[in-house]
Each structure stands twice: as structure tokens, then as C-alpha cells.
Amino acid sequence: MNVVLAHFAYGLQVRGRKGGLEHLQMRFDPAGGAREDREAATAALRPVMERYTDIFDQLVAEDFLKAGRVPVLDEWPAAGDVGYEWSGSWRRRSPFHRRPDVAGRLSAIFGVQEPDMRGQEERHVTHRASVTFGARKAPETLRHVEVTCSFGHKVNVCLLRFAQSLHDGNIAEAALDEMRNLDRALSLAWERMDVDWYKALVPGAEDPA
């Protein structure tokens, strides 16, 4: 049974040189509709759950972050999720230590050749990520895996590229459309302070009176 990246959502916010890709959300479903065998669906989704869990474990093990992992359980009458959540912040660099090769280390974790290192990390912000395995309890309803990440532009773009590579050929059309929209936004030179987004993106736009 194949697994499909069925849902993709993101949040992109730019304020001068700050910001960038701030949030990603992906949901993975077994292919074949909503009435597949639960055991087969679980077996198909388990490698996805384990792969993304491993990625975030590697990330928070790095010394440029101050972060950790906790197990999570969310239970409702008709549904339940189990999995993990990571939270933390970017460490303030010591003037007595050489700057770590963040780009190279992110490349090694995510398999991305040239990480997008734009964006300024806010030290006081708590970043979060999660990987959860869940399903409605009705026997005929599919299980799924959901991945979220808001660890700042650098990590979020690396996770995007990792997912695009890992699931190439198994991405739903609606999710692909959203990825294309995001790729277009990421291609813009938003780190330049002289960009007027209103004029750049609105046809025929003029300066407000």
C-alpha cells in the first residue's frame, strides 16, 4: 500500500529581512480511499512516522538549538492521536566559539544540497514541531500521519525539500498546487529591503495616495 502526501499547508510572512517560511503542515494518508484495512494502513504509515521522528530527533541533537522531545497523547470520543512534540529555540552564539556550520549540518540531516539560510531567528521565540499518528476509531476509517514544523525559515525550507524528494510521485494534486505556490514565493528576493511587495505582486499597482 502506498502512502500519499494528501494535505499541505504553510504560512509565509516577511517583514523586511525577517520572517520567511514560518510554518508547515503535512498529512499523509494511505492510498486507496477511506475504507482500507486498518492493519495494512498502519503498516504503510509506520515508516513515515519513524522517518520524520528521526529527522526531528537529529535536528534537536544539534548544539545550535536548545530543544527536546516529549511524547504526546490526545484522545477524544471518536478519535485519538499519539506521537511526539519537539520545542526549543536557537542558541545565542558565544563570542568565544567559532560559528557552527549550520548550513552544512542542516544539509547532512535533511539531504538538501544548498539550504536556504535567509531569515533572522528570534531568540525569544519557542519553535515547535510534531509528528502524530492518528485515526478516527471507526474500523472503516483510515489512519494518517500528520507532521507540523515551525522551527524558522531555514529548517522549514529544509523539511519542505526533504518531503518533496521523499514523496515525489506520491503527492496529491491539491498538495502539489500549494507546494508550487510556495516555491514561487520562495523564489522571490524577499531578503532585499528595497522590495515593494504591493507594486511587485499587484498588477498595475501604484503608490497609495
C-alpha positions as CSV (number, residue, x, y, z in Angstrom):
1,M,0.0,0.0,0.0
2,N,1.4,3.4,-1.0
3,V,1.3,6.5,1.2
4,V,0.2,9.8,-0.3
5,L,1.1,13.3,0.9
6,A,-2.6,14.2,0.9
7,H,-2.7,17.7,2.5
8,F,-0.1,20.5,2.6
9,A,-0.4,23.9,4.2
10,Y,2.1,26.7,5.0
11,G,2.5,30.1,6.5
12,L,4.9,32.6,4.9
13,Q,5.4,36.0,6.4
14,V,8.0,38.6,5.5
15,R,8.8,41.8,7.3
16,G,11.9,43.3,5.7
17,R,14.7,40.7,6.1
18,K,12.9,39.0,9.0
19,G,10.4,36.1,8.7
20,G,10.1,33.8,5.7
21,L,8.5,30.3,5.8
22,E,7.2,30.2,9.4
23,H,5.0,27.1,9.4
24,L,4.5,23.8,7.5
25,Q,1.7,21.2,7.9
26,M,1.6,17.9,6.0
27,R,-0.9,15.0,6.3
28,F,-0.1,11.5,4.9
29,D,-2.8,9.1,4.1
30,P,-2.6,5.5,2.7
31,A,-3.7,5.5,-0.9
32,G,-6.9,3.8,-1.9
33,G,-9.7,5.7,-0.2
34,A,-11.2,5.7,3.3
35,R,-12.0,2.0,3.7
36,E,-8.7,0.3,3.5
37,D,-7.7,-2.4,6.0
38,R,-6.6,-0.8,9.3
39,E,-3.6,-3.2,9.8
40,A,-2.3,-2.6,6.2
41,A,-2.8,1.2,6.7
42,T,-0.9,1.1,9.9
43,A,2.0,-0.9,8.4
44,A,2.2,1.5,5.4
45,L,2.2,4.6,7.7
46,R,4.7,3.4,10.3
47,P,7.8,4.1,8.2
48,V,6.6,7.6,7.5
49,M,6.1,8.2,11.2
50,E,9.5,6.8,12.1
51,R,11.3,8.7,9.3
52,Y,10.0,12.1,10.4
53,T,10.5,11.3,14.0
54,D,14.2,10.5,13.3
55,I,14.6,13.8,11.3
56,F,13.4,15.9,14.2
57,D,15.5,13.9,16.7
58,Q,18.6,14.6,14.7
59,L,17.7,18.2,14.5
60,V,17.3,18.8,18.2
61,A,20.5,16.9,18.9
62,E,22.5,19.8,17.3
63,D,24.2,22.3,19.6
64,F,22.9,25.3,17.7
65,L,19.4,24.6,19.1
66,K,18.2,24.3,22.7
67,A,15.4,21.8,22.3
68,G,13.9,18.5,23.4
69,R,11.2,15.9,22.6
70,V,8.2,14.8,24.6
71,P,5.6,12.0,23.9
72,V,2.1,13.2,23.3
73,L,-1.4,11.6,23.6
74,D,-4.6,13.4,22.5
75,E,-7.8,11.4,23.0
76,W,-11.4,12.2,22.1
77,P,-14.6,10.1,22.0
78,A,-14.3,9.5,18.2
79,A,-10.6,10.0,17.6
80,G,-7.1,9.8,19.0
81,D,-3.5,10.9,18.2
82,V,-0.2,9.6,19.6
83,G,3.2,10.8,18.7
84,Y,5.9,13.3,19.7
85,E,6.4,17.0,20.0
86,W,9.7,19.0,19.9
87,S,10.1,22.5,21.2
88,G,13.0,24.8,21.7
89,S,14.9,27.9,20.5
90,W,18.0,28.8,18.6
91,R,21.0,29.2,20.9
92,R,22.8,32.6,21.2
93,R,26.3,32.2,19.8
94,S,29.2,32.6,22.2
95,P,31.8,35.1,21.1
96,F,34.5,32.7,22.3
97,H,33.5,29.8,20.0
98,R,33.7,29.5,16.2
99,R,30.4,29.9,14.5
100,P,28.9,26.4,13.8
101,D,28.4,25.4,10.2
102,V,24.6,25.4,10.4
103,A,24.1,25.2,6.7
104,G,26.4,22.1,6.4
105,R,24.7,20.4,9.3
106,L,21.2,21.0,8.1
107,S,22.3,19.7,4.7
108,A,23.5,16.5,6.3
109,I,20.3,16.0,8.3
110,F,17.8,16.7,5.5
111,G,19.8,15.7,2.5
112,V,19.5,19.2,1.0
113,Q,22.5,20.4,-1.0
114,E,22.1,24.1,-0.5
115,P,19.8,25.1,2.4
116,D,18.1,28.4,2.2
117,M,19.8,30.4,5.0
118,R,17.7,33.5,4.8
119,G,15.7,34.8,7.7
120,Q,16.7,36.1,11.1
121,E,16.0,33.8,14.1
122,E,14.2,35.4,17.1
123,R,15.9,34.2,20.2
124,H,12.9,34.6,22.5
125,V,10.5,32.6,20.2
126,T,9.7,29.0,21.1
127,H,9.7,26.9,18.0
128,R,7.7,23.7,17.7
129,A,7.4,20.6,15.6
130,S,5.2,17.5,15.9
131,V,4.7,14.1,14.3
132,T,1.5,12.3,15.2
133,F,-0.2,9.0,14.3
134,G,-4.0,9.1,14.4
135,A,-7.3,7.9,13.2
136,R,-11.0,8.0,13.9
137,K,-11.9,4.9,15.9
138,A,-14.5,3.6,13.5
139,P,-13.0,0.5,11.9
140,E,-13.6,1.6,8.4
141,T,-11.8,4.9,8.6
142,L,-8.2,5.4,7.6
143,R,-5.3,6.2,9.8
144,H,-3.0,9.0,9.0
145,V,0.3,10.7,10.0
146,E,0.5,14.5,10.5
147,V,3.7,16.5,10.5
148,T,4.0,20.1,11.6
149,C,7.0,22.3,11.9
150,S,7.7,25.9,12.9
151,F,11.4,25.9,13.6
152,G,12.1,29.0,11.5
153,H,12.8,29.6,7.8
154,K,16.0,27.6,7.5
155,V,14.6,24.4,9.0
156,N,11.2,24.7,7.5
157,V,12.5,25.0,3.9
158,C,14.8,22.0,4.5
159,L,11.8,20.0,5.7
160,L,9.9,21.1,2.6
161,R,12.7,20.0,0.2
162,F,13.1,16.7,2.2
163,A,9.3,15.9,1.8
164,Q,9.3,16.8,-1.9
165,S,12.2,14.5,-2.5
166,L,11.0,11.6,-0.3
167,H,7.4,11.6,-1.6
168,D,8.0,12.5,-5.2
169,G,5.3,10.8,-7.3
170,N,3.0,10.3,-4.3
171,I,1.7,13.8,-3.7
172,A,-1.9,14.7,-4.2
173,E,-2.7,17.3,-6.8
174,A,-4.1,19.8,-4.4
175,A,-1.0,19.5,-2.2
176,L,1.2,19.9,-5.3
177,D,-0.6,23.1,-6.2
178,E,0.1,24.5,-2.7
179,M,3.8,23.5,-3.0
180,R,4.1,25.2,-6.4
181,N,2.6,28.4,-4.8
182,L,5.1,28.2,-2.0
183,D,8.0,27.6,-4.4
184,R,7.0,30.7,-6.4
185,A,7.0,32.8,-3.2
186,L,10.4,31.3,-2.1
187,S,11.9,32.3,-5.4
188,L,11.3,36.0,-4.6
189,A,14.3,38.0,-3.3
190,W,12.4,38.9,0.0
191,E,15.7,39.5,1.9
192,R,16.1,42.7,0.0
193,M,14.9,45.7,1.9
194,D,14.0,47.7,-1.2
195,V,11.3,45.4,-2.4
196,D,7.8,46.9,-2.5
197,W,5.6,43.8,-2.5
198,Y,2.5,45.8,-3.3
199,K,4.0,47.0,-6.6
200,A,5.7,43.7,-7.3
201,L,2.7,41.5,-6.9
202,V,-0.3,43.6,-7.7
203,P,-0.7,44.2,-11.5
204,G,-1.0,48.0,-12.2
205,A,-0.3,48.9,-8.6
206,E,0.6,52.5,-7.8
207,D,1.8,54.1,-4.6
208,P,-1.1,54.8,-2.3
209,A,-2.2,58.4,-2.4
